[in-house]
Amino acid sequence: MEKCRIGLAQVHSLLGNVRDNLDKHLAHIERARSLGIDILAFPELSLAGYLLRD
C-alpha cells in the first residue's frame, strides 16, 4: 500500500480580498509541494475570506 501525505493549511484570510487570499493559498501550496504533501486541505470559504462569528 502506497502512503499518502495529507496537509492542513491554516490561512488568515481577509474578507472579500480574493486576490490576496489566493496568493496566500498559492504560497501554502508551494510549501506543501516542497514538503512532499500529496493532498492539502484548506478551510471552507477561505478564498472569499468569510469567517463565522459567534
KEKE-3310 file (N, C-alpha, C; in steps of 0.2 Angstrom, whole numbers, plus 5000, padded with zeros to 4 digits):
npx = (5004:5003:5009:5001:5003:4995:4991:4986:4980:4981:4974:4976:4963:4957:4942:4933:4944:4950:4961:4973:4970:4971:4984:4990:4985:4992:5005:5005:5002:5014:5023:5019:5021:5035:5037:5033:5019:5004:4990:4982:4972:4961:4953:4935:4928:4939:4945:4937:4937:4927:4922:4915:4906:4903)
npy = (4994:5011:5026:5041:5058:5070:5087:5101:5117:5132:5147:5165:5173:5188:5197:5197:5199:5192:5191:5193:5183:5172:5172:5169:5156:5150:5151:5143:5131:5129:5128:5116:5107:5107:5100:5088:5085:5076:5079:5094:5102:5116:5128:5129:5142:5150:5157:5167:5173:5173:5173:5164:5171:5171)
npz = (5000:4996:5003:5008:5010:5019:5021:5031:5029:5038:5036:5036:5031:5022:5022:5008:5000:4988:4979:4987:4996:4988:4984:4996:4998:4987:4991:5002:4995:4987:4997:5003:4993:4992:5004:5001:5002:4997:4997:5001:5012:5014:5024:5023:5012:5013:5003:4999:5011:5021:5037:5051:5064:5082)
capx = (5000:5007:5007:4998:5004:4990:4992:4980:4983:4978:4975:4972:4960:4954:4935:4932:4951:4951:4967:4977:4969:4973:4991:4992:4984:4997:5011:5004:5003:5021:5027:5017:5024:5042:5037:5031:5012:5000:4984:4982:4966:4960:4946:4930:4927:4945:4947:4932:4938:4922:4923:4909:4907:4899)
capy = (5000:5017:5031:5047:5063:5075:5093:5105:5124:5137:5153:5171:5176:5194:5197:5200:5201:5186:5191:5192:5176:5167:5172:5165:5149:5148:5150:5136:5125:5128:5125:5109:5103:5106:5095:5081:5084:5074:5082:5099:5104:5122:5129:5131:5149:5154:5161:5173:5177:5173:5170:5164:5174:5169)
capz = (5000:4995:5008:5005:5015:5019:5025:5033:5029:5042:5032:5039:5025:5023:5020:5001:4996:4985:4976:4992:4999:4983:4984:5002:4996:4982:4995:5006:4990:4985:5003:5004:4987:4994:5009:4999:5003:4992:4997:5005:5013:5016:5027:5018:5011:5015:4997:5000:5017:5025:5044:5055:5071:5087)
cpx = (5004:5004:5005:4999:4999:4992:4986:4983:4978:4979:4972:4970:4958:4947:4935:4938:4953:4958:4973:4977:4972:4981:4994:4991:4990:5004:5011:5005:5010:5025:5025:5020:5031:5042:5035:5023:5009:4994:4984:4975:4966:4954:4941:4929:4933:4947:4943:4934:4933:4923:4916:4911:4901:4894)
cpy = (5006:5022:5037:5052:5068:5081:5097:5112:5128:5144:5159:5175:5183:5194:5200:5201:5194:5186:5189:5185:5171:5167:5168:5158:5146:5147:5144:5130:5124:5125:5117:5104:5102:5101:5088:5079:5082:5078:5088:5102:5112:5123:5131:5139:5153:5158:5168:5177:5177:5170:5170:5167:5171:5174)
cpz = (5000:5000:5005:5011:5014:5024:5026:5033:5034:5039:5035:5033:5027:5019:5013:4997:4993:4982:4981:4995:4994:4983:4991:5001:4992:4986:4999:5001:4988:4991:5004:4999:4989:5000:5007:5000:4997:4991:5002:5006:5016:5019:5022:5018:5012:5009:4997:5006:5022:5032:5048:5062:5076:5089)
residu = (MET:GLU:LYS:CYS:ARG:ILE:GLY:LEU:ALA:GLN:VAL:HIS:SER:LEU:LEU:GLY:ASN:VAL:ARG:ASP:ASN:LEU:ASP:LYS:HIS:LEU:ALA:HIS:ILE:GLU:ARG:ALA:ARG:SER:LEU:GLY:ILE:ASP:ILE:LEU:ALA:PHE:PRO:GLU:LEU:SER:LEU:ALA:GLY:TYR:LEU:LEU:ARG:ASP)
# end
